[in-house]
Amino acid sequence: MKKNLTKNIPLKIMSIIVGILVWLIVVNVDDPIITKGFVISDVQIINEAYVDQLGEMVMQDDRENSVRVYITGDRKTVNRLTSSDIKAVADLQQAQSTDTDPVMIPITATCSGILPENISVSPQNLSVHLEKKVTKEFAINVTSDDSKPAQGLEIASLTANPEKVRITGPESLVGKIDSVSVDVSSKLDGIDQDTMITDAELTITDKNQDTLSSNSMSYLKFDNNGKVNVTAKLWKVRSDIRISAGYTGEPAEGYVVDSVTTVPETFSVAGSEEALNNLKLQGNTIYLDNENVDISGKSNDVEKKVNLSELLPDGLKLTSGSSTDLWITVNILPEGSKIYSFPTEDIKVKGLPDDLQLAFEVADIELKVQAEDGDLSQFDLKSVGAALSMDDWEEGSYEVPIKISLPEGYKLLEDVTAEIKISKVSNVDSSSQ
């Protein structure tokens, strides 16, 4: 037995060696050593306090948003890795110099279970710029776009708390900031009482009126982490508010003021409870200062446009979408004259062909009538005749003269015209074909 064990020893040793070699070949073929690259887009800069104490901040070069990390190891291990398993950092304290521009910071990558010598990075350095750190204070503008509270209510005010914010960041970036705002549109639709919106996020707009990107925002530091509370205060709406407008001065000799009119005649306001109560006591009428229109020495109508929103009492505002323009017209006529409204439905149309139809664009026309003896007390509008005729009747819109017949002893101060629209008469039979 012993003789058999010691027989052919060199051959047995050779067999063992060959077996080991075969095993190594099989293992290596089944799980070979490979190198794989991973893109890392969030290189972390550490030890920024190193330059912060010098009053400077770090800004990364926009052209270097990512690096590639190469991992070498057996295939099974490497293929299980993802970019999230790899951490890449750039240590400011390892920079060769902070006096250069850009500053080059060595990048180190680590991955659990992988030896440092099996990890390489390209590029090997992160390019950054050092800028002076500045702090600037901005007012916060609150916007609500077209959001609407419950019916019968208006947003009286939107107040941010705090109303100002301090922003700290690189000098070039802070210098680009034009405005700071917070949009609460989505929180206001349908609300029926005063409301506080908490933790609303700030939006930064640059001087090109573009919103700062998330990358730029990451370099900025805000009070309260860039969040504010907004209080929305509501007022009730009241409609059919009238305007009482006057004038100052006297017209030219021989002329009188016939009337004072406004456009619009009525409008809607929103107001505090106290202001609306005071308005009710005034018959829902707002009385304007006579100094708005001066007619001294005038012999024709005087018209002036004013900003209505600036003339409202405290505690009142125009409703959303209302025009701020108010036109005040003081109608001036010779003595013994008056303006009358004549219905267009009473104008006789002569010669209109049967296949055409005519419509007046307005309900009334103005007649400026003067009594020869200066007394209009006996003037009767029913005694006025009005007629319209045309030489050529064609489809279209026109401004045409109106022939006015007045009783004896009265005359028109101005010619009268009316806007009309002429169109074909629709035929049911022909239109259905």
C-alpha positions in Angstrom: 0.0 0.0 0.0 2.8 2.3 1.0 4.6 1.4 -2.2 1.5 2.5 -4.3 1.4 5.9 -2.5 5.0 6.7 -3.3 4.8 5.4 -6.8 5.0 8.1 -9.6 5.2 11.0 -7.2 6.4 13.5 -9.8 3.4 12.7 -12.0 1.0 13.2 -9.1 2.6 16.5 -8.2 2.3 17.6 -11.8 -1.4 16.6 -11.8 -2.1 18.8 -8.7 -0.4 21.8 -10.3 -2.4 21.3 -13.5 -5.6 21.1 -11.5 -4.9 24.3 -9.7 -4.1 26.1 -13.0 -7.3 24.8 -14.5 -9.3 26.0 -11.5 -7.7 29.5 -11.8 -8.5 29.7 -15.5 -12.2 28.6 -14.9 -12.7 31.1 -12.1 -11.1 34.0 -14.1 -13.2 33.2 -17.2 -16.4 33.0 -15.2 -15.8 36.2 -13.1 -13.1 38.3 -14.9 -11.6 41.6 -13.7 -13.2 44.6 -15.5 -13.2 48.4 -15.3 -16.5 50.4 -15.6 -17.1 54.1 -15.7 -19.8 55.9 -13.7 -21.0 59.5 -14.3 -21.2 61.5 -11.0 -23.0 64.8 -11.3 -23.0 65.9 -7.7 -19.4 66.4 -6.6 -19.5 67.6 -3.1 -17.2 70.5 -2.1 -16.1 70.2 1.5 -14.3 72.5 3.9 -15.8 75.6 2.3 -15.3 77.4 5.6 -11.6 77.5 4.5 -12.5 80.4 2.1 -15.6 81.6 3.9 -13.5 83.0 6.7 -11.8 85.1 4.0 -15.1 86.6 2.9 -15.3 84.5 -0.3 -17.6 81.9 -1.7 -17.2 79.0 -4.1 -18.9 78.9 -7.5 -18.4 75.8 -9.7 -17.5 76.2 -13.3 -20.7 75.8 -15.4 -18.8 73.8 -18.0 -17.9 71.1 -15.5 -21.2 69.8 -14.2 -20.1 66.2 -13.8 -17.1 63.8 -13.5 -16.5 60.2 -14.5 -15.4 57.7 -11.9 -13.8 54.4 -13.0 -14.0 51.3 -10.8 -11.9 48.2 -11.3 -12.8 44.8 -9.8 -14.4 41.5 -10.5 -17.3 41.6 -12.9 -20.0 40.5 -10.4 -19.0 43.2 -7.9 -18.6 46.0 -10.4 -21.9 45.3 -12.2 -23.8 45.5 -9.0 -22.7 49.1 -8.4 -24.7 52.2 -9.4 -23.7 55.9 -9.4 -25.5 56.3 -6.0 -22.9 53.9 -4.5 -20.1 56.3 -5.3 -19.3 59.5 -3.5 -17.1 62.1 -5.1 -15.7 65.0 -3.0 -13.5 68.0 -3.7 -11.6 69.2 -0.6 -10.8 72.9 -0.7 -8.0 72.4 1.8 -6.3 70.2 -0.7 -6.2 72.9 -3.4 -2.7 73.8 -4.4 -3.5 77.5 -4.4 -6.6 79.7 -3.9 -4.9 82.6 -5.6 -5.5 81.3 -9.1 -8.6 81.7 -11.3 -10.0 79.1 -11.6 -9.0 77.3 -8.5 -8.3 73.6 -9.1 -9.5 71.2 -6.3 -8.4 67.5 -6.4 -11.4 65.1 -6.6 -11.4 62.0 -4.5 -13.9 59.2 -5.0 -14.9 56.4 -2.6 -17.0 53.3 -2.9 -17.8 50.8 -0.2 -16.0 47.5 -0.8 -13.6 48.9 -3.4 -10.0 49.6 -2.6 -8.8 53.2 -3.3 -6.2 52.0 -5.7 -9.0 50.5 -7.8 -10.8 53.9 -8.2 -9.8 56.6 -10.6 -11.5 60.0 -11.5 -11.5 62.0 -14.7 -11.0 64.9 -14.7 -8.9 64.7 -11.6 -9.6 68.3 -10.5 -12.8 70.3 -10.0 -12.6 73.8 -11.6 -14.2 76.5 -9.3 -14.1 80.3 -8.9 -13.8 82.2 -5.7 -16.0 85.3 -5.4 -16.6 87.9 -2.8 -19.5 87.1 -0.5 -22.1 89.9 -0.2 -25.4 90.3 1.5 -28.3 92.4 0.1 -31.9 93.0 1.3 -34.9 92.8 -1.0 -38.6 93.6 -0.6 -40.9 90.6 -1.1 -43.6 91.1 -3.7 -46.7 88.9 -3.3 -48.5 87.9 -6.5 -51.8 86.1 -7.0 -52.3 86.2 -10.8 -56.0 85.7 -11.7 -57.0 83.8 -8.6 -60.4 84.6 -7.3 -61.9 84.2 -3.8 -65.6 83.2 -3.2 -68.3 85.2 -5.0 -68.9 88.6 -3.6 -65.4 89.0 -2.2 -62.2 90.6 -3.4 -58.6 90.2 -2.2 -57.9 93.5 -0.3 -54.3 92.9 0.4 -51.6 90.2 0.4 -48.9 90.7 3.0 -45.7 88.7 3.3 -44.2 88.0 6.8 -41.4 89.0 6.8 -41.9 91.7 4.2 -38.2 91.8 3.4 -35.5 89.1 3.0 -31.7 89.2 3.2 -29.9 87.2 0.5 -26.3 86.2 0.8 -24.3 84.8 -2.1 -21.5 85.4 -4.7 -21.3 89.1 -5.7 -21.9 88.5 -9.4 -25.0 86.4 -8.7 -26.6 88.7 -6.1 -25.9 91.6 -8.4 -28.1 90.0 -11.1 -31.2 89.8 -8.8 -34.0 92.2 -9.9 -36.9 91.2 -7.7 -38.0 88.7 -5.1 -41.6 87.4 -5.2 -43.9 84.7 -3.8 -46.8 83.4 -5.8 -49.8 82.2 -3.8 -52.3 81.9 -6.7 -53.1 78.2 -6.1 -54.0 78.9 -2.5 -56.6 81.7 -3.0 -59.2 80.4 -5.4 -62.6 80.1 -3.6 -61.5 81.2 -0.1 -64.3 82.9 1.8 -62.4 84.4 4.8 -59.0 85.9 5.7 -56.4 83.3 5.2 -52.7 82.7 6.2 -50.5 80.7 3.8 -47.5 79.2 5.5 -44.1 78.3 4.1 -44.6 79.9 0.7 -41.4 79.6 -1.4 -39.6 82.6 -2.8 -38.9 83.1 -6.5 -35.9 85.1 -7.7 -36.1 87.0 -11.0 -32.9 88.4 -12.6 -32.6 91.6 -14.5 -33.4 89.8 -17.8 -36.7 88.9 -16.1 -35.7 85.2 -16.1 -36.2 83.0 -13.1 -33.0 81.9 -11.5 -32.2 78.2 -12.1 -32.0 75.7 -9.3 -28.3 75.6 -9.8 -27.9 79.4 -9.2 -30.3 79.2 -6.3 -28.1 76.6 -4.6 -25.4 79.3 -4.1 -27.8 81.7 -2.3 -28.6 81.7 1.4 -31.9 83.2 2.6 -33.4 84.3 5.9 -35.9 81.6 7.0 -34.6 79.2 4.4 -36.3 81.2 1.6 -39.8 80.7 3.0 -42.4 83.2 4.1 -46.0 83.3 5.4 -48.5 85.3 3.5 -51.7 86.8 4.9 -54.6 87.3 2.5 -57.2 89.8 3.6 -60.7 89.9 2.0 -63.2 92.7 1.4 -66.8 92.5 0.4 -67.9 93.8 -3.0 -70.6 96.4 -3.7 -71.8 97.2 -7.1 -73.7 100.1 -8.8 -71.7 102.8 -7.1 -72.3 106.2 -8.7 -70.0 109.2 -9.2 -70.9 112.8 -8.5 -68.5 115.0 -10.4 -68.4 118.8 -10.5 -66.3 121.5 -11.9 -64.6 124.8 -11.0 -64.8 128.1 -12.8 -67.4 129.6 -15.1 -67.9 129.2 -18.8 -67.5 132.0 -21.4 -70.1 134.8 -21.3 -73.4 133.7 -22.9 -72.8 130.0 -22.2 -74.0 127.8 -19.4 -73.3 124.3 -18.1 -76.0 121.9 -19.3 -74.8 118.8 -17.5 -71.9 116.8 -16.1 -71.6 113.2 -17.2 -69.1 110.4 -16.4 -68.0 107.3 -18.2 -68.6 104.8 -16.6 -71.7 106.0 -14.9 -71.6 103.2 -12.3 -68.9 100.8 -11.1 -68.1 98.2 -8.4 -65.8 98.5 -5.4 -64.5 96.3 -2.6 -64.1 97.7 0.8 -63.7 97.3 4.5 -66.9 97.0 6.6 -66.4 100.6 7.9 -65.8 102.1 4.4 -68.8 100.3 2.9 -71.0 101.6 5.8 -69.8 105.1 5.2 -70.5 104.7 1.5 -74.0 103.5 2.2 -74.7 106.7 4.3 -73.7 108.7 1.2 -76.3 106.9 -1.0 -73.6 104.6 -2.5 -72.2 107.7 -4.3 -68.6 108.9 -4.4 -68.3 112.7 -4.5 -65.3 113.9 -6.4 -63.4 117.2 -5.8 -64.6 119.9 -8.1 -61.0 120.9 -8.8 -60.6 117.9 -11.1 -62.2 119.9 -14.1 -61.7 123.6 -14.7 -64.1 125.2 -17.3 -63.1 128.8 -16.9 -63.8 130.8 -20.1 -64.8 127.7 -22.1 -67.5 127.7 -24.8 -67.3 124.0 -25.7 -67.6 120.8 -23.8 -64.7 120.1 -21.5 -63.6 116.5 -21.1 -61.0 115.2 -18.7 -59.6 111.7 -17.9 -58.7 111.0 -14.3 -57.5 108.0 -12.4 -60.5 106.7 -10.4 -58.5 104.5 -8.2 -56.6 107.5 -6.8 -59.8 109.3 -6.0 -61.5 106.6 -3.9 -61.8 107.1 -0.1 -59.6 105.1 2.2 -60.7 101.5 2.7 -62.1 101.2 -0.9 -60.6 99.7 -4.0 -61.8 99.0 -7.6 -62.7 95.3 -8.2 -60.3 93.2 -10.2 -60.3 93.8 -13.9 -61.9 97.2 -13.6 -60.5 100.1 -15.6 -59.0 102.9 -13.6 -60.0 105.4 -16.2 -62.8 107.8 -15.5 -63.9 110.3 -18.1 -65.6 113.4 -16.8 -67.5 115.6 -19.4 -68.9 119.0 -18.6 -71.4 119.8 -21.4 -71.4 123.5 -22.2 -74.1 125.2 -24.3 -75.2 128.7 -25.3 -77.8 130.1 -23.0 -81.3 129.0 -23.8 -80.0 125.6 -25.0 -80.3 122.0 -23.8 -79.3 118.5 -24.8 -82.1 116.0 -25.5 -81.9 112.3 -26.1 -83.9 111.2 -29.2 -84.6 107.4 -29.6 -83.2 106.0 -32.9 -86.3 103.8 -33.1 -88.3 107.0 -33.9 -86.0 107.8 -36.9 -87.9 107.3 -40.2 -85.9 105.3 -42.8 -86.7 106.2 -46.4 -86.0 104.3 -49.5 -84.4 101.1 -48.0 -84.7 98.3 -50.5 -86.8 95.3 -49.5 -83.9 92.9 -49.6 -81.9 95.0 -47.1 -82.3 95.6 -43.4 -80.9 98.5 -41.2 -79.8 98.5 -37.6 -78.7 101.5 -35.5 -75.6 101.0 -33.5 -76.9 103.2 -30.6 -80.2 103.5 -28.8 -80.3 107.3 -28.8 -78.9 110.3 -30.6 -78.2 113.7 -29.0 -80.0 116.8 -30.1 -78.5 120.1 -29.0 -81.5 122.5 -29.2 -81.6 126.2 -28.7 -84.8 128.3 -28.3 -84.6 131.6 -30.2 -86.3 133.4 -27.3 -84.2 131.5 -24.8 -87.2 129.7 -23.3 -87.2 125.9 -23.6 -90.0 125.3 -21.2 -92.5 124.7 -24.0 -90.3 122.5 -26.1 -91.8 119.0 -26.7 -89.5 116.2 -27.9 -92.6 114.5 -29.5 -92.8 117.3 -32.0 -89.4 116.6 -33.4 -89.1 114.7 -36.7 -86.1 112.7 -37.7 -85.4 111.0 -41.1 -82.6 109.0 -42.8 -82.2 108.4 -46.5 -79.3 107.3 -48.7 -78.6 107.5 -52.5 -76.9 104.2 -52.7 -78.0 101.4 -50.3 -75.3 98.8 -49.9 -74.2 96.3 -47.2 -71.8 97.7 -44.7 -71.3 100.0 -41.7 -71.8 103.8 -42.1 -72.0 107.1 -40.2 -74.9 108.9 -41.9 -76.5 112.3 -41.4 -79.9 112.5 -39.8 -82.3 115.1 -41.0 -84.0 116.8 -38.0 -87.2 118.8 -38.2 -87.8 121.1 -35.2 -90.9 123.2 -34.3 -90.8 126.9 -35.2 -88.8 129.0 -32.8 -86.1 126.3 -32.2 -82.8 125.4 -33.9 -80.2 122.8 -33.8 -76.7 123.9 -32.6 -74.9 120.9 -34.3 -75.6 118.6 -37.2 -76.7 115.1 -36.1 -75.3 111.8 -37.4 -75.9 108.2 -36.5 -73.9 104.9 -37.0 -75.8 102.3 -38.8 -75.2 98.8 -40.2 -76.9 97.5 -43.4 -77.2 93.8 -44.2 -79.0 91.4 -46.4 -82.4 90.1 -45.3 -82.0 86.4 -44.6 -84.4 84.2 -46.5 -85.4 81.0 -44.7 -85.8 79.0 -48.0 -82.6 80.2 -49.6 -80.5 79.8 -46.4 -81.7 76.1 -46.1 -80.5 75.2 -49.5 
